[in-house]
Amino acid sequence: MGTWDVGPFDNDTAADFCGDLDEAPENEREALIRSALGEAIDTLDYLDQDIAVQAVAAAALIAAQCPGGTPVTTPYGPDLPLPRLSGDLRAFAVRALDRVVTEPSELMELWEETQRPGPWRAGIGELRTVLAPQQA
């Protein structure tokens, strides 16, 4: 996997995922996002980095539509606008992010082996904060 920074779209796999979203008909884009999250959540054994990276990118796309979310302005994100995504995806994205940072996770292990795991973990935490349902 080619990775050049810690952001959710700063790697080849996430850029390819966003390209797939652009190529999909508009009415199928939410299903692709849901599938990326579900694949991570449903992986009980070792979570492959590619599955994890796609889940993080999907979560970032959902977070971008939430209050306090950061718009996706990177050239590696989707070129085409996404339709308004279903509200239930927020909790689904939180579950996927929690799985990405739970052992066994190849992506988490790879970041822990680097000189910069803190900024990556902080980015995941920021996404989770935006996505998490508000406490009453």
Solvent accessible surface area in square Angstrom, and as a share of the most:
residue,aa,sasa,rsa
1,M,92,0.41
2,G,31,0.30
3,T,57,0.33
4,W,116,0.41
5,D,59,0.31
6,V,32,0.18
7,G,22,0.22
8,P,41,0.26
9,F,11,0.05
10,D,24,0.13
11,N,10,0.05
12,D,68,0.35
13,T,19,0.11
14,A,0,0.00
15,A,26,0.20
16,D,96,0.50
17,F,11,0.05
18,C,1,0.01
19,G,28,0.27
20,D,77,0.40
21,L,0,0.00
22,D,28,0.15
23,E,148,0.66
24,A,14,0.11
25,P,73,0.46
26,E,100,0.45
27,N,134,0.69
28,E,86,0.39
29,R,20,0.07
30,E,37,0.17
31,A,61,0.48
32,L,65,0.32
33,I,0,0.00
34,R,81,0.29
35,S,65,0.42
36,A,6,0.05
37,L,0,0.00
38,G,12,0.11
39,E,85,0.38
40,A,0,0.00
41,I,24,0.12
42,D,109,0.56
43,T,26,0.15
44,L,156,0.77
45,D,112,0.58
46,Y,109,0.42
47,L,0,0.00
48,D,59,0.31
49,Q,33,0.15
50,D,61,0.31
51,I,40,0.20
52,A,0,0.00
53,V,4,0.02
54,Q,52,0.23
55,A,0,0.00
56,V,8,0.04
57,A,0,0.00
58,A,0,0.00
59,A,0,0.00
60,A,6,0.05
61,L,5,0.03
62,I,5,0.03
63,A,2,0.02
64,A,30,0.23
65,Q,42,0.19
66,C,14,0.08
67,P,113,0.71
68,G,72,0.69
69,G,18,0.17
70,T,107,0.62
71,P,92,0.58
72,V,48,0.28
73,T,121,0.70
74,T,39,0.23
75,P,113,0.71
76,Y,93,0.35
77,G,5,0.05
78,P,25,0.16
79,D,120,0.62
80,L,81,0.40
81,P,111,0.70
82,L,35,0.17
83,P,35,0.22
84,R,173,0.63
85,L,16,0.08
86,S,47,0.30
87,G,60,0.58
88,D,84,0.44
89,L,0,0.00
90,R,64,0.23
91,A,50,0.39
92,F,45,0.19
93,A,0,0.00
94,V,14,0.08
95,R,134,0.49
96,A,0,0.00
97,L,1,0.00
98,D,50,0.26
99,R,30,0.11
100,V,0,0.00
101,V,42,0.24
102,T,71,0.41
103,E,131,0.59
104,P,53,0.33
105,S,0,0.00
106,E,39,0.17
107,L,5,0.02
108,M,12,0.05
109,E,67,0.30
110,L,67,0.33
111,W,30,0.10
112,E,82,0.37
113,E,136,0.61
114,T,61,0.35
115,Q,178,0.79
116,R,121,0.44
117,P,36,0.23
118,G,43,0.41
119,P,61,0.38
120,W,11,0.04
121,R,98,0.36
122,A,53,0.41
123,G,29,0.27
124,I,10,0.05
125,G,34,0.33
126,E,115,0.52
127,L,25,0.12
128,R,92,0.34
129,T,101,0.59
130,V,30,0.17
131,L,0,0.00
132,A,21,0.17
133,P,84,0.53
134,Q,151,0.67
135,Q,165,0.73
136,A,154,1.19
